[in-house]
Amino acid sequence: MENNTIVYGKNAVIEALEANNRTFNKILISNNAHSDSKIEKIKELASKQGIVFQFVNMQKLNQIEPEGRHQGVIAQISPVKYIELDDFIEKHKGELTKVVVLDGVEDSHNVGAIIRSCVCAGVKGIILPSRRGVLINSTVEKTSAGAVNHISIIKVNSLVNAIQRLKENDYWVIASDHHAKDNYFNIDYTNMNFALIMGAEHAGISRSLLKLSDFVVKIPMLTNFNSLNVSNAAAIILFEMVRQEVEKNGKKK
């Protein structure tokens, strides 16, 4: 079970939504919950604020909070504030900017480790899907050693739309896939905006995102053992970028 900060119970969730001063990951609603006026109000408020709500079985809710206390509704709260992709793009116009896109990464420890590597490598933003994969929870925050507070965290409803928006704003898209023909170190990372896509632990990158990518690269290995952990793979590629920048600038970072 992911370590989320939660608000549970119909009245408490409504109050948190109406206060509009918390950052929600998503709201879980029991698929057996009686659709009363409070459930309908939660759905309405969530929809207006662009918050994902998801119907789940009661067992899922009981794993998070004992039955009888959650009343069929649990809101998962993020410890950090997300920003809009367009705001991020506007903020960094005129800069050479690097972002990392996580396509369905499911392990909080991997997400936290990737964010930590991103901050150390000078990446400005990380893009997470609102429905697939891990959002920012307390485990991510702890694993990142506080790095979540030093990078823009961008939550989007559609990774395809997000990638298309980046491409419209002169970002090159690089996908890491162990089936690729080209090696990651054959790209010059130093003279372009780019978005690096890292795929889910088991499924990898979705076909729709691979089709949008300008480069698809792999990390070569000397054995036929299973592919690298996604956080290790991300660090290897990001610090090749750092190596190239240090070499180009002739100074230490």
N, C-alpha and C positions, 0 to 999 in steps of 0.2 A: 504494500500500500504506500502511495506517495505521501510524503510528509507535507501536507497543505495546512495553511491557516484556514479555519472554516468558520462559517456562521450557519447555524442550523435552527430549524423551526420556522413556521410560516411568518409569524409576526416579526421575528428578528431579521429574516431575509428581506422582508418588505421595508423595514426601517433602514437597513443598510442601503437598499436600492434608492430609497427616497432621499437619503442624506447625500448620495452621489459624491461621497468623498473617499470611497474605497475603490481599489482596482480589482476587478473580478477576473478570474480565469474562466470559470464556467459555473453554471448552476445545475445541480443534479436533482431531478424530480422523479419520484417513484412512478413507474408505469401503472401501478395499482392505486395511485392516490385519487381520491374523490375530487373531481374537478370543481371545487367550490369557488367562491368569489375571491378568496385569498390566492389560490393557485393561479386563477386567471389574472389577477393583478400582478403577481410575480412575473408571469409570462409577458404581460403587456409592458411592464417597466423594463424588463430585460431586453425586449425587442427594441424599444425606443432608444436604449443606451448601447445597442449593438453588442449585447452580452449573449454568449452562446448558452442556451439551456438544452439539456439532454435528458431523455427519459431512460431510466435504468431500473433494474429489478431491485426489490427490497433488500436482498442479500448484499448487494453492493453498498447500499446506504448503511446497513447494519454493521458492515466491516469498518466504516468510518466513525459512526456514532451509534450507540445502542438504540434499538427500536423503542419508540415511545418518547424519545427526546427530540428526534429530528423531524417528526410529523410528516415524513415523506419528502422533505426538502432540505438540501444541503448546498450552500454556496461556498465555492473554493476561492480564496482571496490570494492575490499576488502580493508579495512583499515589496514589489517595485512598481513604478508607474510605466505603462507602455506608451509609446509614441506612435503617431501616424506615419506611414511610409512617405507620403507627400511632404510632410513637415521635415522629415529627415533629409529627403532629396534637396529640398529648398535650402536647408541649413548648410549643406555641404557643397552647394553649387560653386564651381570655380576651383575646387580642390580635387586632388587625386584621392579617391575614397574607396576603401575596401569594406565589403560586407560579407557576412557568412549566412547562408540559408540552411536551415535544418529541416530536411524533408522526412518528418515522421520519426525522429529519434525518440525512443521510448524510455530510456533510462535517465533518471534525474542526475546521477553521478556523471554520466557522459556529457550531458548538457552543461553542467557546472564546470567540468574540466575544459570543455571547448570554449566556454566564455572566458575562463581564466587565460587560456592560450591566446584568444582573440585580443584581449586587453594588452597582454605582454607584447603582441606582435603589431600593435597599432591599428587594429581593425576598429572601425567607427561604429558599426551596427551589426546586430544579429537579428535575423528574421525567423519567426516561429509561426507555424500554422495554428489557428485557434481550435481546430477540431482533431487533428491528428498529431500525436506526439506530446511531449511534456512541455508545459508552460512553466513559468517561474514560480517555484515553491520554495519552502524553507530548506529543503535538501539541496536544491540547485544553488541557492544563495550560499549555503555553508560550504559546499564543494568548490564553489568558485572563489572561496576565500575573500568574499566581498567584492569581487570583480564586477558583479552585476550592477553595482553602483557607479561604474566608470565606463559604461558603454550604453549606447542607445538600444533598447529592447523594443523591437517592432513586432506586433502581433497582427496577422492578416487572416482574412477569411479564405483567401485563395492564393496559393503560392504561384499558380500559373499567371494570374493577373498581376501579382507583385513582380514576377520576373519580366513580364512584358512591359510593365511601367518602368522598371530599371533600364531595360534595353532602349526605351524611348528617350531616356535621359543619359545616353552614351555610356552605359555600363556594359562591359563584356561579361559573359556568363561562362563560368568554368565548372564542370561537373566532375566529381571524383567517382570513378567506377572501375572495379578491378577487371572488367572485361575490355577496357579501352586499349587501343593500340599505342597511343602516345604516352610518354612518361611525363610526370608532373614537372620535372626540372628542365624540360625543353621549352617552357613558356617564359617569356620576358614579362614579369609581373610589375615592373617598375614604372611603366609609362602609360598606365591605363587605370580607369575605374573598373573594378570587377566585383562580381558576386560569385563566391565560391559555394557550390551546393554540396552538402554532405548528406548521404542517405541514411535511412533507417538501419538499425543493427542487423536485421535479417533480410528485409525486402530490398534494401538499396534505394536508389533514386527512381522515382516513377518515370514511366516512359514519356509522359507529357512534358516533364521538365528536361529530360535528356534531349528531346527534339528541339527544345528552345535554346540549348546550350551552344555556345560558339566553340568551346573546346571541351573534349572529354578526355580525362587523363587518369593514369593509374600510378600506383607506387609499385615499382618492380620488386619482386621477392625472389630469393634464391632457392626456395623450396615450394612444394605444392600444398603447404599447410594452409588452413583457412585464412581468410583475409584479416587484416588488422582491425583492432578495436577502433570504432569511429572517432573517438577522441584522440587516440594516438595518430591516426591517419590525418586528422585535421591539423594537428600540431606540426607534423612533418611538412605538409604543404605550406602552412603559414610561415614556418621559419625558413623555408627555401625563399619565400618572398623577402623575409628580413635579410637573409644572406645576400641576395641580389642587391637590395637597397644599400646595405653597408658597403658592398664591393663597388657599387656605382658611385656612391658619395665619398668613398675613401675615408670614412670615419666610423667610429663605433657609435652604436645606438645606446 
